[in-house]
Amino acid sequence: MEALEDLKSQYLEVKQVIKSLPESSEHEILIPLTKVGFIPGKVKSTNKVWVGMGKDTFVETSASACEGIIHKKLAEIDLEINRVKPPSAPEKSVEEVFNRLKELEQEESAPTINPIQEKKPQEPSPPQPPAKVSKFKQEMMAKRP
């Protein structure tokens, strides 16, 4: 991950240099001869650059086209960084989740209070006959075959 971030910062630096090249007709540079030896030189054609395309292949292109190539490379690096990026920390710890589960279990096992229900008006019951009449009805029903 750190290597990708370093590569991205190097591409951003190169992009700034390439962007500034066409601003003047000549640039002074140091030309490498060995790993530690350099000689001074001048870039005369500031709008033309050589771009490494991979596997020791280079292409001559304009500075503006090189900026586009660098932009694509930066997009590829960003995709790779997002792919290998470690997952973000969970919002809640495992302990918090277990505590919440315990709370829910306790709520489920606690006695529930029924909500107040509206009483429906009951239909009026038919008037009760006097006790003597009902006793007479019972006797008559008992005598039926």
Secondary structure as GFF3:
##gff-version 3
##sequence-region A 1 145
A	DSSP	alpha_helix	2	20	.	.	.	ID=ss1
A	DSSP	three_ten_helix	21	23	.	.	.	ID=ss2
A	DSSP	beta_strand	27	32	.	.	.	ID=ss3
A	DSSP	beta_strand	38	43	.	.	.	ID=ss4
A	DSSP	beta_strand	48	54	.	.	.	ID=ss5
A	DSSP	beta_strand	57	62	.	.	.	ID=ss6
A	DSSP	alpha_helix	63	84	.	.	.	ID=ss7
A	DSSP	alpha_helix	94	109	.	.	.	ID=ss8
A	DSSP	alpha_helix	131	143	.	.	.	ID=ss9
###
